[in-house]
């Protein structure tokens, strides 16, 4: 009798599944790891036509990512649904496999977890910075995703809509590193950049993934489809990859048909052999390289699971197995890896007079900033939680890109009657967090906003922040009273990247002199994603592609007002105080004369700073050549 009842129940479930779309499924209740803490379970579906690929209802996913909220789902027609979220609406068609929203950024907004009422923009969570508002042009934009193009199926019944777990996770991924992953056993949630590594949250699973030999065919095909979807829609197109124009017009899948070794890379990306898949991702990284994108999922795993004594060179040596099988991929990969460390780093280090973060030469002080963060969050939180009493956090040797370093330099320079000039040295700064940039531009120039484009929506963004410039725990008008009586300049090089590209751009917009060589660019924010198998990667994000105040993309770098010739590899002029003092004095020169030189048609002709044409100079000094100020 029990056996008959069981058979009837199984038949009933099968009929129900067929009535919902003709494809049977099973449900699994799986545990949730939220930022390292166990947090209940969530229900996933596995359909018989894609048994390795988990699905989740949009309502359950919303509750998972932003507890206390949900999405109301209303079926409006055959395969048609209206999704009403807490901040915006969207529509889904499970027949045409389309998702559309008039405010996609609001629909997927999770930044209320960080600051109440915050829009879906960039923020690092520093207590001395808070989001204020943004100005969008145009004010609204419709975003539509056509999943049928990628063979990605959306599912639905009378009360719910189901997305592949990885797909909806990609839709919600933001610039605070809110991401969700399913690793075959658990759902893993990254709650912010401080626990931003899925592999670290589930170390044993990461070890398994790194050593996996084979993967199921349905998963391999879905991983490739999902990667194409992500690159086509969320890659920021910063301007460096040879694939960009093709991705814009035809998408990644078609571009690989004609790219160098593209057909082979596509084959490897879809391979059921995990090591071949790793090779495909590394080879695609070489084609998409832009300084922010990192598709090397095996290296990301290795960085977490490596044994004591193993390092980057160990991982790189392991790639030599590619040489015999795929020589056309091996040599470009090795060339890329060997150039990750720029020899200019040592040239600049040799030229820099001091390794200290603050030092002075006569009336000119230097702030040597290693990076723009990360900040020492614990120290800052303790200071603010303690009522902002006493001194702000001091310099921590592990956080030499923190705002602490900047405040220390400003304080020393301001209290030293001899110091008139402060040079912010970013010559070997690779970037960091926006919070430190906003705090620095507020402290030095009274401005705390930046300019960017949202490539996905086509909107220009002017995003404003408040900065607690007097660090009293209150954002108010008194913050504007903080001023430093210093001449400030910014020193940049080809190594100045990302936030070290944004900061000089903003300072140049405000009229501060920029010195050195053109910065290294890096126009996009960073966005984290996880493959359907649970491996993390990052790309230059379409959500924020940086511009100057004229809406010109700055990925090609910031051109200094005063160019220092370092073609010989000698960076000593970067730190020549006499030259720098000339530059500060040059701020008072006749601007009309300078403008006339800038517009001159003469090429390779030297002018002095008063606009007088001179012979090729032999003496050290500042000259103008081809419309640029050059230090010889």
N, C-alpha and C positions, 0 to 999 in steps of 0.2 A: 504493500500500500504506500509506504514512504517513498519507494522508488518511483511509483506512478506519479505521486504528487510532485516529486522533484523534476521529473520529465515535463510535466505540465507547466511548472514554473519556468523552466528553461525555454520552452516553446513560447510562453507568454512574453518573456523578455525579448526573444528574437523577433516576435511579431511587432512588439512595441518599437524596436529599433528600426525595423523595416518601414513602419508607418512614419517614422521621423526622417526618412531619406533613403531607405532601401539598403543601408549598410549597417551591419551589426556592430556592437561595441561592448567593451567591458569597462567598468569603473574601478578605480583604485583610490583608496584613502592613503595619502602619503604624508609623512611628517614634514614640518616646516622649520628650517633653521633661519631665524631672523637676526642677522648681524652677529652670529655666534651663539645665540640663545635659542633653545628649543621653544617653539611657539605653536603648539597644536598641530592640526592636519588640514589638508585641503583635498578636494575631490578632483581627480583627473580622469579623462576619458581616453580610451585607446580603441580606435576604429579598425575594423578587420582589414581594410584596404591599405592601412599604414600602421601596422601593429607596433612599430617602434617609436612612433611619434605621439607624444601626449598632447591632448587638447584640454582647454579650460574654458569655463563660461566667462563672459566679460564681466558679469556681476561679481563672481567669485574672485576674479583677478583684481578688480577695483577694491574690494574689501581686503584682499591680501596686501596690496601695495599702500593703501591709505585707509587704515582701520577706522571703522565708524562711518564710512561712506559706502555707497553702492551705486549701481547703474540700473535704472528702470528700463526694462526691455518691453516694447510693445510691437507685436506683429501687425503690420499694416497692409500686408498683401502676400501673395505667394513668394516666399523667399525674401520678403522685404521687412525690415525692422527699423524702428526708431529707438535709439539709445539716448536716454536722458541721464547725464552724469551730474555731479554736484556743481560743475562750473560751466558746462557747455553740452551741446547735443551733437550727435552723429547719426548717420544712417548706414545700414549694412544691407547688402543684397547678396544672399548666399547662392543665387543662381548665376549672376554675373560676376560673383566673387569680388565685390567692390566695397570699400569703406570710404565715406566722405564726411567732412565736417567743415563748417564755416569758421570754426575756431578750434582747430586741432591742438594748438599749443595749450589752450585752457582745458580741453577735454582730457588731456593726459597729464595735467599739472599735479605734481607731487610736492612742490616747494613749500606748501603750507606746513609740511613736516619740519621745515627749517625756520620759517618766519611766517607768522599768520598773515594771510592776505597777499602773499608774494606771488608775482607772476612767474611763468615758467622760463626763467632766465638764469644767468650764471651768478653764483655766489658761493663763497668758500666757508661761510659760517663763523668768521672771526667776530668776536663780540664788540670790537671797535668799529665795525662797519654794519650798516643795515641797508636793505633795499628801500628805495623811495618810490620811484615810478618809472615808466618807460613811455616814450612817444613813438608811435608806429606810423609809417607811411608806406602803403595805404593803411588805414586803420583796421581793415579786416581783409581776410584772404581765405578762399576755399581750397582745401587740400583733399585730393582724391587718390586713393591707392587702388590700383587694378591688380589684384592678386592672381587673376586668371593667367596673366602674362607669364607668371612664374610657376604655374602649376600648383599653387598653394590654395587648398580648399578651405572655405569657411563652412561651418555647419550650423543648423538651427532646428528648433522645434517650436511648439506653440508658445513657449514661455522664455526661451533662452537662446542666446547665440554663442557659438563655441569657436574660438580661434586656436590654432596651434600655439602651445605655450610659448615657444621661442618667438613667434611672430608678434604676439601681443606684448611680450616683454620688450621687444625691439621698439614697438610703438611708444612705450612709456619711458624708455631710457632717457635720462636727462643729464645735465651738466654737473649735477651734484653726485653722480655715480649711483643713482637709484636704479638698480637692475635686479632681475629675477632669473634664476637658472633652475633647470631640472637636470640632475646628474644621473638619473636612472634609479635612484633610491630616495632622494629627498628634493624638496624645493628649497633653494638657498637664496636668501634675500640680502643684497648689499644695501645698507641703510644710509651710508654716506661715504665720503672719500677716505675716512679713517679706517673703515673695515672694507676697503674697496677691492679686495682680492678674493674672488670666489674660492680659489684653490686653497687659500689659507684658512677659510672657514670650514672647508671639508678636506682636510689634508689627506686622509686615507683614500678618498675617491680620486683626488688629484694624482696620487701615486699610481692608481689603477689605470687612469686615463693615459698617463705618460708611457705606460708599459703595454697598453692594448695593442694587439696585433691586427685584429679584423673588426669590421663594423657591418651592420646589416645594410642591405642594398637600399631599402626604403629610407633609412636614416641618411645614408650617403647622398642620395638624390635630394632629399629635403634640405640637408645642410647646404648643398650647393645653391639650391633655389633661394634659400633664406639669405645667403651671402650676397647673391645678385640683387635681391630686393633691398638689402641694407645699403650696399654701395650705390645703387642707382638713386636712392632717395635721401640718404642721410650723410653721404660723403660730401664734405664741404667744398670740393672743387677749388682748392687754394691756388692752383695755377701751375703746378710743377710737374705733375705726372704726364707722360706722353699719351696716356689713355683718356685723359679728361674730356677732350672734345668728342671722342667717340662714345664715352659713357653718357654724356649729355644728350647726344642725338639718338643713339641706338641701344644703350644699356651695356652692362658689363659682359653679358653672355655673348652678344654678337661681336663686341670688340675683341674678345679673346680669339675669335675665329681668324682674325687678320693680324693680331699683335705678334711681336717676335716671340716665338715659342708658345704662343697663346693656346693653340690646339692641345699641345702636350700638357700645359698647365691646367686647362679645363679637365682633361682626362684624369689627371692626378687629384684634382679637387673632388671629383666624383668617385674616386676609387674606393673600394671596400677594404683596401689595405691601409691601415692607419698611418704607417710610416710614409707611404706614398702621398697620402692626404697632407701630412706635415710638409712634405717637399713642395706640394702645390701651393700651400699657403705662404711658405717662405719665398717662393718664386714670384707670387703675386705681389708680395711686399716690395720686391725689387722694382716692380713696374709702377707701384703706387707711392713710392717713397716720397715723403714731404716733410719729414721731421716730427710729425705728430702721429702718423699712422703706424700701427704695429700689429701686423697680422701673424706674427710668428708664435702661434699658439703653443708649440712645443717648447720654445724658449721661455715663455711665460710660465708654463708648468715647471720646467726645469729650475727656474729661479726660486721656486717654492719648495720643491721636493729634493733638491740636490743634497748630497752628503757633504759632510765637513771636508773642506779642502777643494771641493769642486767649484769652478767659477766659469765665467763666460768663455775663456779659452778652452775649457773642457768641453763645453757644449759645442763650440765652433769646430773643435777637432772631430767631434762625432759626425759632422756633416761631410766628412771626407768620403763616407760610404756612397755619397751621391755621385762622386767623380766618375766612377766606372760605368754606372748605369745611365746617368743623365748629364754628360759633360757640358751640353749646351746650357744647362741650368746652373751647373756647379760654379763655373767661372764667374758669371755675373753676380752670383750670390756671394762668393768669396770677396770679390771686388767691393761689393756693397758693405760687407761686414768689416773689411779692413779699413774702410774709410769712415767708420762710425766715430773714431777718435781723430779729430782734426789736429794736425801738427802745429797749427797756429796757437793752440792752447799753451804749448811749451814756450813758444816765441814770446807770447804776451807775459807769461809768468816770469821769464828771464828779464824782460824789460821793466816789469813793475818794481818800483824801489822798495816796497815793503809788502810783507804778507799779512800785515795787520788790516783789520776792517776799517780803521781810521788812522790816518797819519797826515802830517802837514809838512809843507816846504815853504817857509816864509809866510806870506799872507794868503797862501792857497792850501786848502785842506782837501783830502781825497776820502770819499766814502767808497770802499771796495765792497760791492754787494755780490755775493756768490750766486744768489738766486732770489726769486721773489717768493720765498716760502719753500716748504710748508711752514706754517706758524707753529709755535709750541703751544698747542691748544690748551693743554692742562694748565700751564702757567698763566695764560691770559684768562681762562675761566676762573681760576682761583683769585686772581686780582679783581675781576669784576664781581664775583660772588662775595668777595670780602668787602664790598663797598668802595672799591677804587681808592683804598687808603695807601699812603706811602708812595714809593717809587713804582713805576711800571716794571714789568719783568726785565731782568738784566740779560746780558748776552749769554746765550747757551751755545757751546761749541758744536753741538749737534744740529743747531738751527741757525746757521750763519746767513740765511736768507730771510730771517724773520724781521718784522718791523722793529724789534728791539735794537738791531744793529743800526738801523736808520736813525732811530731816536737818539741813540748814544752819539752818533756822529753829529747830528744837528745840535745837540746840547753842548758838546765839546766846542764845536765851531762857534756857536752863538756866545759862549762864555769866554772865548779867547779874544781879547781886544785886537790882537795882531791879525786874525783871520778875517778876510773880506770876501774870499771866494770859496765856493764848495763845488768840487767836481764829483758827480755821481758816476763812478767807474763801473760800467756794465760790459767791459770788453770781453769778459769770458763768462757772461751770465746766460744760462740756457733757458730761463723762463721761470714759471711758478704759478702763483695764485693771483687772481684778479684783486682780492681783498687788499693785498699789500700795495698793488699799483694804485688803487683808489685812495688808500690812506696817504701814499706819498704825493700824489698829485694834489690832494687836498691840503696837505701840510706845506707843500712848496709853492703851489700855484693857486690855491683857493678853489680848485675845481675837482669834482668827483663824479664824472660821467664819462662814458665812452661811446664810440660809434661802431656799429656793425650791421651786417646784412644777414637776414635769415634766408638762406638759399632755397630752402624748401618752400617757404610761403611767399618768397619774393618781396618781403617787407624790409624797409630800412628801420633800424632800431637805434634810438638814442636813449640809453639806459642810465638812470640817475641813482646814486647812493648817498646816504648820509655817513659822515665820518665823525667820530667822537675825538676831535683834534686835541682837546685838553684832557682827555682820558679821565673824566669825572663821572662816567657812567650815565651821562645824560646827553641826548642829541638835541642841541638847542643853538640859539644865536651866538652864545659865547664861544662856540667852536670856531666861529669866523674871526675871533679876536687873536687867534694864535698865528703869529707871523714871525718870520726869521729875516733879520736884516743882513742878508747874504746874497751875493751874486752867485747864481747856480747855473751850472752847465752839465751836460750829460755826455759821457764818453762811450762810444759804441764801436763795435767791430763786426766782422762777418760772423763771429760766434754769438753775437747778441740776438737771441731767438725768442719767439713767442711773447711772453710778457716783457722781455727785454727788448722786444720790437715795438710793443704797444706803448710802453712808458715813454720812450723817446718821441714817438709819434704824437702823443698827447702833449708832451712838453714843448715840442716844436710848434704844434698848433697854438700854444699859449705864448709863443715868442721867446722861449728860452733857447740859448745857443746849443746846438748839437755838434760834437767834435768827433773826428776819427775817420772810419771808413763806413761805407754803407752797411747797415745791420743785416743780419741773416734772414730776416723775414719771419714767417710763421704767423699766418693770419687767422687761423681757425682755433676755436676752442677744442677741447678734447672730449670725446664721448666714448663710453665703455659699452661693449656688447658681449654677449655670451653665445657661443654656438649652441645649436640644439642638443649637442652632447655634453655641454657643460664646460667648455674651454673659453677663457676670456681673451678678448682682443680689443683694440681701440682704433678709432679713426679720427681724422680731422672732421670736425662736426659741421654740418650744414646749418646748425642752429645759430652760430655766431661766427661769421667771417668778417674780420676786423677791417675797418677803414679809418682814414683820417677825417677831419671835419669837413672835407670837400667830397666825401663819399668815394674816395679813391682807395681801392684795395691795397693794403700795405704788405702783401706777401712777398713782393720783390725787395722789401727792406726799406728802411728810412734813410734818405740821403742826408748826410750831415750838412749843416750850414758852413762848416769849416772842415774840408777834407784834408786828412794827413796822408801823405804818400808813404805806403808801407809795402810797395811792390818788391822791395829788396828783402822783405822779411824782418826788417829792423823796426821794432815798435817803440824804440826809446823816445821818439818825438811825442808819443802819447802822454808821456809823463814829464815833458820839458816845461817847467813852471814858467820860464820866460815866455815861451810860445803861448801858453795858456793865458798869461797876464795880458799879452798883446790882444788875444781874442776878446777878453773882457773889456779892454780899452776900446777895441774895435766896435763895440756896441754903440759908441757915441759918434762914429764917423758919419760922413755925409751919405744918407741913404739914397739920394738921387744919383750920386756918382756910382754907387754899387749897382743900382737898378739898371743904369745905362750899360754897364759892363755885362750884366746878366743877359741883356737883350742884344748884345753885339753879335755880328756875324763872323767875327774873327775867330779862327781856330788855332790852338796851340800858340797863342800870343799871351804874354804875361802883362798884367796890370798890377799896380800897387793898390792899397786900400783906399786911396784918394781918387782912383779912376785914371791914373796916368799910365800910358803905355810905356813899358820898359823893356830892355833887352832881357834875354834869358838870365835869370838871377843866379849868382854863385853864392850869395850870402843867405844864411838861414833867415826865415821870416814867413809871413803870410802873404800870399799872392792870389790873384784871380786868373784862372785859366779856363777857357770854354764855359764861362758863366758860373764857375764853382770856386769857392774859397779853398785854397790849397796851402798846406803847411809844408815847406821844403826845408 
